[in-house]
Amino acid sequence: MARMPSAERRRQLTEAAIRAMTRDGVARTTTRSIAREAGVSLSVFHYCFDSKQALLESVIAAITDHSVTVVKEAIRPRATVRETVRAGFQAYWDHVCAHPGEHMLTYELTQYALRQPGFEHLARAQYELYADTYAALIEQLRRLMGFEPAVPVPVLARYLAALTDGLTLGFLARGDDASAAELLDLITDQVAGLLREDVRR
């Protein structure tokens, strides 16, 4: 087995855990099955993660980063703020459609954390991460387009997290994204309406 930096090994094991949990479910995924998925020994796994909580925290952060990365790439200056916002939502939605199992896993992780004594804080941290992620995206949009939210950024961030969370769960339950374009347009219109030109520019 080739040696690699511990941070890289953690990423390797985290991605292996995501694949295993997506396939088998959180409760049925063991440290042994994750190590096997990653092609490493069990001792390597325990060297990188000293607890299941640490592993789940890493999994939640990695899954969030997967979709955030494509959204960040999509948010670049366009003709209007609405077009820029719409492109970001579309990039997220394309990721949902391409990786439904991964997004389904996020809900399973939430339920698992809420039902497992001592793990409840992971569910709270998961949704705080979602809000923090949207706050960072709003800041990226503000810098690029020179617009300011008409409501406090933390409020708008939580609102967007709740909207996309519900939209994603609805798609996973129905298995049909036929109405997604209309809903994304509606969300985009709402967000664009909450942005105003920065008079300081």
C-alpha positions as MATLAB code, in Angstrom:
seq = 'MARMPSAERRRQLTEAAIRAMTRDGVARTTTRSIAREAGVSLSVFHYCFDSKQALLESVIAAITDHSVTVVKEAIRPRATVRETVRAGFQAYWDHVCAHPGEHMLTYELTQYALRQPGFEHLARAQYELYADTYAALIEQLRRLMGFEPAVPVPVLARYLAALTDGLTLGFLARGDDASAAELLDLITDQVAGLLREDVRR';
ca = [
       0.000    0.000    0.000;
       1.468    3.325   -1.071;
       2.079    5.910    1.632;
       0.252    9.197    1.287;
      -0.259   12.275    3.464;
      -2.838   11.756    6.219;
      -5.117   14.496    4.846;
      -5.200   12.796    1.468;
      -5.821    9.429    3.119;
      -8.737   10.947    5.056;
     -10.207   12.246    1.794;
      -9.800    8.807    0.239;
     -11.598    7.153    3.158;
     -14.301    9.830    3.218;
     -15.098    9.319   -0.450;
     -15.105    5.548    0.106;
     -17.533    6.048    2.999;
     -19.819    8.135    0.791;
     -19.881    5.395   -1.854;
     -20.496    2.660    0.721;
     -23.191    4.596    2.598;
     -24.934    5.600   -0.619;
     -25.023    1.957   -1.667;
     -25.695    0.217    1.663;
     -27.139    2.866    3.980;
     -25.559    4.569    6.976;
     -26.580    1.991    9.585;
     -25.309   -0.967    7.547;
     -21.980    0.598    6.621;
     -19.151   -0.529    8.893;
     -15.609    0.704    9.318;
     -14.464   -2.603    7.844;
     -16.596   -2.144    4.720;
     -15.300    1.413    4.286;
     -11.700    0.259    4.581;
     -12.410   -2.465    2.029;
     -14.059    0.076   -0.291;
     -10.974    2.295   -0.015;
      -8.560   -0.613   -0.442;
      -6.794    0.007    2.878;
      -6.387   -1.906    6.117;
      -8.698   -1.355    9.056;
      -5.768    0.001   11.063;
      -5.321    2.775    8.480;
      -8.979    3.725    8.910;
      -8.636    3.966   12.701;
      -5.451    5.982   12.317;
      -7.332    8.571   10.229;
     -10.621    8.611   12.171;
     -10.739    8.087   15.921;
     -14.544    7.942   16.064;
     -17.642    7.410   13.952;
     -18.651   10.987   14.679;
     -15.412   12.249   13.114;
     -16.093   10.152   10.031;
     -19.681   11.409    9.673;
     -18.540   15.016   10.076;
     -16.058   14.468    7.245;
     -18.717   12.800    5.076;
     -21.198   15.656    5.569;
     -18.557   18.274    4.748;
     -17.420   16.387    1.635;
     -20.925   15.866    0.245;
     -21.720   19.544    0.746;
     -18.472   20.512   -0.975;
     -19.311   18.331   -3.991;
     -22.368   20.397   -4.902;
     -20.986   23.736   -3.680;
     -17.973   23.429   -5.963;
     -20.109   23.275   -9.106;
     -22.278   26.154   -7.887;
     -19.248   28.352   -7.201;
     -17.978   27.661  -10.709;
     -21.363   28.578  -12.190;
     -21.652   31.889  -10.323;
     -19.750   34.263  -12.560;
     -20.770   37.701  -13.870;
     -23.585   37.558  -16.392;
     -25.772   40.196  -17.999;
     -28.086   40.466  -15.002;
     -28.066   39.387  -11.367;
     -31.058   37.171  -12.127;
     -29.136   35.259  -14.812;
     -26.223   34.817  -12.417;
     -28.456   33.535   -9.617;
     -30.328   31.237  -12.009;
     -27.071   29.720  -13.257;
     -26.074   28.905   -9.679;
     -29.371   27.186   -8.961;
     -29.174   25.264  -12.226;
     -25.699   24.007  -11.404;
     -26.952   22.747   -8.039;
     -29.955   21.096   -9.629;
     -27.849   19.405  -12.298;
     -25.759   17.938   -9.486;
     -28.886   16.643   -7.719;
     -30.092   14.951  -10.897;
     -26.663   13.466  -11.625;
     -26.074   12.228   -8.054;
     -29.464   11.515   -6.452;
     -28.068    8.793   -4.193;
     -25.545   11.171   -2.689;
     -28.225   13.755   -1.955;
     -30.492   11.068   -0.497;
     -27.630   10.158    1.807;
     -27.654   13.660    3.283;
     -31.207   13.115    4.585;
     -30.304    9.683    5.909;
     -27.334   11.194    7.740;
     -29.632   13.762    9.349;
     -32.093   11.117   10.521;
     -29.306    8.856   11.754;
     -27.725   11.663   13.768;
     -31.055   12.723   15.296;
     -31.904    9.163   16.351;
     -28.453    8.160   17.616;
     -27.847    9.296   21.225;
     -24.849   11.596   21.367;
     -24.878   12.317   17.635;
     -27.629   14.963   17.610;
     -25.108   17.790   17.289;
     -24.074   16.425   13.871;
     -27.533   17.163   12.465;
     -27.398   20.713   13.809;
     -23.897   21.172   12.428;
     -25.029   19.805    9.072;
     -27.727   22.454    8.680;
     -25.492   25.183   10.031;
     -23.017   24.186    7.329;
     -25.736   24.539    4.694;
     -26.571   28.050    5.918;
     -22.898   29.031    6.125;
     -22.396   27.743    2.593;
     -25.232   29.870    1.248;
     -23.890   32.882    3.132;
     -20.543   32.404    1.369;
     -22.272   32.101   -2.007;
     -24.255   35.281   -1.333;
     -20.985   37.045   -0.522;
     -19.489   35.739   -3.770;
     -22.475   37.120   -5.671;
     -22.220   40.461   -3.867;
     -18.557   40.845   -4.822;
     -19.171   39.860   -8.435;
     -22.331   41.814   -9.190;
     -22.307   44.690   -6.708;
     -25.668   43.870   -5.157;
     -26.662   43.800   -1.502;
     -29.381   41.643    0.085;
     -32.455   43.533    1.278;
     -32.539   41.211    4.306;
     -29.697   40.130    6.610;
     -27.398   37.608    4.949;
     -27.874   34.933    7.672;
     -31.655   35.115    7.213;
     -31.418   34.864    3.427;
     -28.910   32.020    3.727;
     -31.212   29.971    5.970;
     -34.131   30.728    3.658;
     -32.228   29.461    0.607;
     -31.064   26.372    2.489;
     -34.659   25.561    3.435;
     -35.911   26.134   -0.120;
     -33.358   23.937   -1.816;
     -33.619   21.319    0.921;
     -37.359   20.987    0.331;
     -37.005   21.076   -3.440;
     -34.380   18.332   -3.353;
     -36.355   16.078   -1.013;
     -39.456   16.504   -3.163;
     -37.527   15.406   -6.239;
     -36.070   12.387   -4.450;
     -39.526   11.349   -3.235;
     -41.261   11.782   -6.601;
     -38.379   10.859   -8.868;
     -39.550   13.484  -11.352;
     -37.882   16.808  -12.099;
     -40.373   17.892  -14.774;
     -41.501   20.866  -12.691;
     -38.016   21.772  -11.478;
     -37.410   24.480  -14.079;
     -40.540   26.396  -13.051;
     -39.686   26.086   -9.370;
     -36.085   27.183   -9.953;
     -37.363   30.179  -11.930;
     -39.690   31.085   -9.061;
     -36.909   30.798   -6.477;
     -34.605   32.839   -8.712;
     -37.215   35.591   -9.051;
     -37.633   35.700   -5.277;
     -33.898   35.885   -4.652;
     -33.343   38.504   -7.358;
     -36.142   40.533   -5.761;
     -34.273   40.447   -2.460;
     -31.130   41.918   -4.007;
     -30.630   45.615   -4.617;
     -27.871   47.587   -6.251;
     -25.156   48.622   -3.848;
     -25.380   52.441   -3.773;
     -21.809   52.673   -2.459;
     -20.397   51.457   -5.782;
];
